Amino acid sequence: MSEKYQGMVDDKRYTSDDIDVTFSGQRCIHAAECVSHLHEVFDTQKRPWIQPDQESADAIAATIHLCPSGALHYERKDGGEAEPTPAENTIYLIDNAYLRIRGDLEISSSNVALTDETRAALCRCGMSDKKPFCDNSHRTVGWKAEIPETIARDEALATGGRMQIEVSQNGPIGISGNFEIRTEAGETVFQSAGKTAWLCRCGSSGSKPFCDGTHKKIDFHGA
């Protein structure tokens, strides 16, 4: 975990001599990368379910890097390196699901302020009870989104540096900085070149993943 990382209020900390692990239930989408890759440490049948003294700090850190939602973070106490900041800012449109975001992230909303973040899974179906984060409500409601048109990627455009994500209270997600939006298959949908993009989070835009103002028509409440 970056020393500058500001966690969630529900974070729980699990400690060992070499590494501490924090877990946010508010952000977890049960992707189970931790359980499937390092069951000795992450076992939901045990209490506590995270036991960081059961494996090396290197193995635990590598596994936490796989967590798509950012629910898991770590702090090295053995002199090991903190989680590296990705060189690229990427937003993947997971099919009929959430926004999977990786990069040098700063996330702000009426109830969230995260700095020096690297991973997040944000709701785009509009139904999550943990907004702005995904809680897998898209599965419950059977939410669907067509795969948007793709474009040819311009290799010359920058995709790194700080990316700011501002979640408006009852409206879209504003994302500014250098970043790229991709389909789940990795095809490019949008390259920012420093411009701000407004992404739908009410789930009903006719221009997904972009906002088209539908949140106003349906009186979307995002808090």
C-alpha positions in Angstrom: 0.0 0.0 0.0 1.3 3.4 -0.9 2.2 5.5 2.2 0.1 8.2 0.7 -2.9 6.0 0.0 -6.0 7.1 2.0 -8.2 4.1 2.7 -11.9 3.6 3.2 -13.6 4.0 6.6 -14.5 0.3 6.6 -11.0 -0.8 6.0 -9.9 -3.8 8.2 -6.2 -4.4 8.8 -4.5 -7.8 9.0 -1.0 -7.8 10.2 2.2 -9.9 10.2 5.9 -9.1 10.8 6.6 -8.4 7.1 3.4 -7.1 5.6 0.1 -5.6 6.6 -3.0 -6.1 4.4 -6.1 -3.9 4.4 -9.5 -4.9 3.1 -12.5 -2.7 2.2 -15.8 -4.6 2.1 -17.4 -1.6 0.4 -15.2 -2.0 -2.6 -15.0 -5.8 -3.0 -16.7 -7.3 -6.0 -15.8 -10.9 -5.1 -13.6 -11.4 -8.2 -11.9 -14.0 -6.0 -8.4 -13.4 -7.5 -7.0 -13.4 -4.0 -8.6 -16.7 -3.0 -7.8 -18.5 -6.2 -4.2 -17.4 -6.4 -3.1 -17.5 -2.7 -5.5 -19.7 -0.8 -3.0 -20.1 2.1 -3.5 -16.4 3.0 -7.0 -15.6 1.7 -9.5 -18.2 2.8 -13.1 -17.2 3.5 -13.7 -20.3 5.5 -11.2 -19.2 8.2 -11.3 -16.5 10.8 -9.6 -14.2 10.3 -10.0 -14.8 6.6 -6.8 -13.0 5.7 -3.7 -14.5 7.4 -0.6 -12.6 6.0 1.8 -14.7 8.1 1.1 -17.8 5.9 3.1 -16.7 2.9 5.9 -14.4 1.8 5.4 -10.6 1.5 6.4 -10.8 -2.1 3.7 -13.5 -2.9 1.0 -11.5 -1.1 1.9 -8.3 -2.8 1.8 -9.9 -6.2 -1.6 -11.4 -5.5 -3.1 -8.1 -4.3 -2.0 -6.5 -7.5 -4.5 -8.7 -9.2 -7.4 -7.4 -7.2 -9.4 -5.4 -9.8 -11.5 -3.3 -7.4 -8.8 -2.0 -5.1 -10.5 -3.6 -2.1 -7.1 -5.0 -1.1 -4.0 -3.0 -0.4 -0.8 -3.7 1.5 2.0 -2.0 3.4 5.4 -3.6 3.4 7.2 -3.7 6.7 10.2 -5.7 5.4 11.7 -3.0 3.2 10.0 -4.3 0.1 8.7 -2.0 -2.6 5.2 -0.4 -2.4 2.7 -1.1 -5.2 4.0 0.5 -8.4 2.0 3.2 -10.1 0.9 1.9 -13.6 2.5 3.8 -16.4 -0.8 3.8 -18.3 -4.2 5.0 -17.2 -6.8 2.5 -18.6 -10.5 2.1 -18.3 -11.9 -1.2 -19.4 -15.6 -1.6 -20.1 -16.3 -5.0 -18.6 -19.1 -6.5 -20.7 -22.5 -5.8 -19.1 -20.7 -4.9 -15.9 -18.5 -2.3 -14.3 -15.7 0.1 -15.2 -12.3 -1.5 -14.4 -9.9 1.3 -13.9 -6.1 1.1 -13.4 -3.6 3.9 -13.3 -2.4 6.9 -11.2 -5.9 7.6 -9.8 -7.5 10.3 -7.7 -11.2 9.6 -7.0 -13.6 12.0 -5.4 -17.3 12.1 -4.8 -19.7 13.3 -2.1 -18.8 10.3 0.1 -15.3 9.2 -1.2 -11.9 10.8 -1.3 -9.1 8.5 -2.5 -5.6 9.7 -3.5 -2.7 7.7 -4.8 -5.0 4.9 -5.8 -4.1 2.4 -8.6 -7.2 0.2 -9.0 -11.0 0.7 -8.9 -14.2 -0.9 -10.1 -16.9 1.7 -10.5 -20.6 1.1 -11.1 -22.1 2.0 -14.5 -25.5 0.2 -14.3 -26.8 2.7 -11.8 -28.1 0.1 -9.4 -25.2 -0.4 -6.9 -25.9 0.1 -3.2 -22.3 1.1 -2.8 -22.0 3.9 -5.3 -19.7 5.0 -6.8 -18.3 1.5 -6.5 -19.7 -1.7 -8.1 -21.5 -4.3 -5.9 -22.5 -6.7 -8.8 -26.0 -5.3 -9.0 -25.6 -5.5 -12.8 -26.0 -9.3 -12.4 -29.1 -9.1 -10.3 -30.9 -6.7 -12.6 -29.6 -8.3 -15.8 -28.2 -5.0 -17.1 -26.9 -4.9 -20.6 -24.7 -2.5 -22.6 -23.8 -2.8 -26.3 -20.1 -2.8 -27.1 -19.3 0.7 -28.4 -17.6 1.4 -31.7 -13.9 1.2 -31.6 -11.2 3.4 -33.1 -7.6 3.0 -34.3 -5.2 3.6 -31.4 -2.8 6.5 -31.8 0.4 5.3 -30.2 1.7 8.8 -30.0 -0.9 10.0 -27.5 0.1 9.9 -23.8 -1.7 7.7 -21.4 0.2 8.3 -18.2 0.2 10.8 -15.3 -2.4 11.7 -12.7 -5.9 10.8 -13.7 -8.7 12.6 -11.8 -12.1 10.9 -11.4 -14.8 13.1 -10.1 -18.2 11.5 -9.5 -21.0 14.1 -9.6 -23.7 13.5 -7.0 -26.6 12.7 -9.3 -24.9 12.7 -12.7 -22.0 11.3 -14.6 -18.4 10.4 -13.9 -16.0 13.1 -15.1 -12.5 11.8 -15.9 -9.6 14.1 -16.8 -6.0 13.5 -17.6 -4.3 11.2 -20.1 -6.2 7.9 -20.4 -7.6 5.3 -22.7 -11.0 3.6 -22.7 -11.0 0.1 -24.0 -13.5 -2.8 -24.4 -13.0 -5.8 -22.3 -11.3 -7.4 -25.3 -8.8 -4.6 -25.3 -10.0 -2.6 -28.4 -9.7 1.2 -28.1 -12.9 3.2 -27.7 -11.5 6.6 -26.7 -8.2 8.3 -26.1 -8.4 11.4 -24.0 -5.3 13.4 -25.1 -5.8 15.4 -22.0 -9.5 16.0 -22.6 -12.2 15.3 -20.0 -14.7 12.5 -20.7 -18.1 12.2 -19.0 -19.1 8.6 -18.5 -22.7 7.4 -17.8 -23.4 6.0 -14.4 -27.2 6.0 -14.4 -27.1 2.9 -16.7 -29.5 4.4 -19.2 -27.5 6.5 -21.6 -28.1 5.9 -25.3 -24.4 6.7 -25.9 -22.8 4.3 -23.5 -20.2 4.5 -22.1 -20.6 8.2 -22.4 -23.2 10.4 -20.7 -26.0 11.8 -22.9 -28.0 13.6 -20.2 -30.5 10.7 -19.6 -29.8 10.9 -15.8 -31.8 14.1 -15.7 -34.8 12.6 -17.6 -35.0 9.6 -15.3 -34.2 11.6 -12.1 -31.2 9.5 -11.3 -30.1 9.6 -7.7 -26.4 8.6 -7.4 -25.7 9.1 -3.7 
